[in-house]
């Protein structure tokens, strides 16, 4: 398995080649390139938008040409991308949501194709409380996803839904895609409808930990539908995006996150894709002079996961 990491706080527009080279030197071969950096969730939840995605596709490709060259020069493969999120905001005006769904989302798909990236991750709509039911929430999300299917089929991209949490009062609770059986049914229904894999899944370990998901069961139930991973850790209370094994439940050092279930689940389904880390906040927590060392440690953690999965798979055989 290859090891990947997100581009945030590593790859900068001023000199993208330098960031990709830093990834290579740390031991990564893949990158999760985040388009959310160009239209942040902080902006969106404040009902603010910029015009970055209003540029013609040719202009966007020109903008990212140096990034593509830098990745290729360093031998880094863009293995997944993340669409800006959210792509629908309850309470925002109709023009803003239309811009997100009809301009930002399709342009993100175009950029994904330009990078020759096979997977793009999309956050589902958080609308269950607004619409009354989770089913109504999914119906609206499904209509949005289907609007992207023609681009996905033409550009050979698989759209990946992600398990996310939501907030009720001061509590974090299950959000879209946390019911794995429903996720499997919906993925299979859409793929059967179009006769190809237009929809897949991104399993986010941090989000799963926050809402108490059984890692092994969730991963095994997903099976072949699991295409990409977002690997990171937290204390079970906040979405901190830290290095695995960082948090414990007691002074006896029992991990706060079920990494054993994570390893077993991936081993059981024969997962052989990229182990990709979503740990950008770690890089700003440590002194900048330690960035390369921290990246190396994250890559080594990925190598540990890969080694454990491979060893147990061999043991079964």
Residue, then its C-alpha position, 0 to 999 in steps of 0.5 A: x500500500x502507498x502512503x499519502x497526506x493532505x496538501x494543506x500546510x505543505x503545498x503552497x501556491x507560490x512554490x508548489x514543487x517545494x511542498x511536493x518534494x517535502x512530501x517525497x523526502x518524508x516518505x509519501x508517494x501520494x497526496x490528497x489535494x484539498x480544493x477546500x483551501x480555495x473556498x474555506x468552510x469558515x468563509x462559507x459558514x459566514x455566508x461569504x464566497x469568492x470568485x475563484x471557481x468562477x474562472x473559466x476551466x482553462x484559466x483554472x488549469x493554467x493556475x494549477x499547472x505548476x502544481x501538476x508539474x511539481x507533483x510529477x517532478x517529485x513523483x507524487x501521485x494526486x490520489x484523491x481530492x476534496x471538494x470545498x465544503x459545505x456545498x449546501x448551507x441551510x440558511x444561505x440565500x438561493x444564489x449562494x447555494x446555486x453557486x456552490x452546487x452549479x459552479x463550485x462543484x462542477x469546476x472541482x470535478x474539472x480540476x480533479x480531471x486535470x490532475x488525473x485524479x480518480x477520486x473526489x470526496x464530497x460532504x453530504x448535506x446536513x439537512x435532516x433537522x431542517x427537512x424533518x428526516x434523514x431520508x429527505x436529507x439524502x434525497x436532496x443530496x442524491x439529486x446533487x450527486x446525480x447532477x455530477x454523474x455526467x462529469x464523473x462518467x466522462x472524466x473517469x472520476x468516482x465521487x466519494x461520500x464521507x462519514x461526517x458528524x453534525x452538531x445538536x446544541x453543544x453535542x456532536x452526533x452522527x451526520x450524513x453517511x454514518x449509517x453504513x447499511x444505508x450508505x452501502x444500499x445507496x452506493x450500490x443503487x446509484x452504481x447499478x443505475x449508471x452501470x459503473x462505479x460513479x459513487x464510492x466511500x471515504x472512511x474518516x477515522x476521526x469523524x467515526x471516533x467522535x460518534x462511536x462508530x465500530x471501525x471494523x464492522x463499518x469497514x467490513x460492511x463497506x467492503x469494495x465500496x471503500x475507495x479512500x481514507x482520511x486517517x487522523x486522531x482525536x480525543x473523542x470530543x473535538x475534531x482535532x485531526x492529530x496523529x494516530x495514537x496521540x490520545x488515550x482513555x487512561x494513564x494506562x495508555x489505551x488508545x482513544x481511537x480503535x486503531x486495532x479495529x481499523x487495521x482488522x477491518x482493512x485486512x479483512x476486506x483486502x484493502x490495497x489502496x492508499x493509506x492517506x492522512x488528514x493531519x494538517x493541524x499537526x504541522x502548525x502545532x509543531x515548530x516550523x523547523x520540525x515540519x519535515x521530521x513531523x511529516x516523516x513520523x506521520x509517514x512512518x505511522x502509515x508504514x506501520x499500518x501497512x505492515x500490520x495489515x500485510x502481516x495479518x493478511x499473510x498470516x491468514x493465507 
